[in-house]
Amino acid sequence: MTTMDGLIRTVLEWVENEGEIPDASYTTSFVAGRLPNPLTKPRVAVGLEEVRMSAGAMGQVLMDESYGSRADVALKIKIYMPESRGGDALNEIFSRICTVLMTSGRGIGIHSVSCGEIRYETNAMAYTIDCRAELTTYIGEYDSERPLEGVVIKGKGE
């Protein structure tokens, strides 16, 4: 069970702690303020791109005493690389992030990671690449006091 802001924080922590990206900075995608110009070190930004919610099974019962909804989530990951380091360095960083998310991220349901093409942003004087991580998770609450109601279990042939 998780929350949307918890997902973003978790992914940022994994990438920061396990990605082995020297001197990079990490942030959410929509943090206030501007990028330094020129950008002097790599930056990784993570945010929500798309969320689709649907009801959990059996009257919102997910497991044990957990209640909530299924969430199909797409996270946007944008990587910035200083012009002085060149755009090819983005491929290496994306590869590291992809490895972290496809190993550590399985615990929160990450099932795919992809990226677009490398671009140059004149505003930041930096190369960028937009990446996407897709996952399925559950959003809800744990309630050991809430009783199960209306669950019918039928045997074979009934």
N, C-alpha and C positions, 0 to 999 in steps of 0.2 A: 504494500500500500504506500502511496506516495502523494505528493502535492506537486503542482506545476513548478512553483518556484524551487522546490526541493530537487526536482529533476535537473533544472539548469545549474544549481549549485553543485550537485553531484557530478555532472558531466564536466564542469569547470575544474573541480578538484581532481578528478581522474586525469584530465589532460595535463593539468599543471604538475601533478605529482608523478605521473607515470610516462608522460610524453617525451621527456628528455629533450626539451626545446630550450637551448641556451638563451638566457637573458630575455625571454619573451614576457609580455604582460598579458593578463587575462581579465576579461570583463564580460558583462552582459551586453547583448546586442544594442540595447536602447539606452545606454547610460548617458546622462546629461553631459554636455561639454563637447569639445571638438578634439579631433586627433591632432597631435603635434604635427607641425609642418616645418621642415620635412620630418617624416617618421624616422626614428633612429634605431628602433628595435622591433622585432616581430610582435604582433598583437593577435590574440585569438579572442573572438567575441562569440558568445553562445546565447541564443534566444529562441522563443517559440515561433514557429512558422505556421503550423496548422494543428488543430486539435479537433478530433471527432469523438464525441461521447456517445455511448450506448449503454442500455441497462445491463446490470450484472445478471447472471443466471438466477433462477429460482427466487424471484421476488427480491432482487438486489443482494442475495446472499452470495458472497464470493468464496469464502473458506472459513472454517471454524466459526468464530463470531464476528466476522468482518462483513460489512455491508457497503455497497457502493456501485460504481459504474466502471465499465471498461473504457479505456481511453486509447485511441490510436493517435499517436503524436508524431509530428515532424519537427525536429529541432533544426534551426538554421545556425550554421557555424561559419563565420567569416574569418578568414585569415589574411592579415596584412603583412607585407614584407617590404622593408625599406628598399628604395630604388637602388641604393648602393650594393645590396646583396643579390640583386637580380631575381627575376621571376622563377628561374629554375629551382631556387631554394624552397619555393612553395610546395613543389612535388614531394620533397623529403618530409616537410612538416605534415602535409596531408597524410602521407603514408604512416607516420608515427601516430597521428591522431586516430586514423582508421584502425590501426592495430590495437590501440588502447580501448576504443569503443567496442570493437568486435570481441574483445576478450573480457574486460571488466564490465562492459555494458550489457552482457548477456543477463546479468542479475536483475536488471530493470527492464529487460525485454527488447533491447536493441537488436533488430534483425537485418538492417541494411544501412550502409554508409555510402554516399556518392558525392561527387564534386562536379562542378562545371569547368569552364575554361578559365585560364589565367587572364586577367585584365590589368590595365594600368589606370590608376585613379590619379588624375592631375591634382585634385584638391589636397590629397595626402602625400603626393609625390611618392606613391608606393604601389607595388603590385598586389593584387587581391585575388582570392579565389573563394567562391561561395560553395559551401558543402552542406549536405543534408543528412541527418541521421533519423531513421524511422524506427519507432518502437511501439510496442503494445504494452500497456500497464494498467493498473487498476487504481482508481481514485475513490477514497471512501473513508470509513471510520471503523474502529474496533469497538464493539459494544458487547461485553459479556453478559449484560443484563437483558438485552433484547431477546425475546423468545422467538423461536422458529414457529411460523404459522403457515398453514395451508400447503405443507409439503406432503405429497402423496407419492409413495414408492410402491410400484407394482412389480410383481414377479413375472417371470417368463410365462407366457400363455394366458395372462389375465386380461 
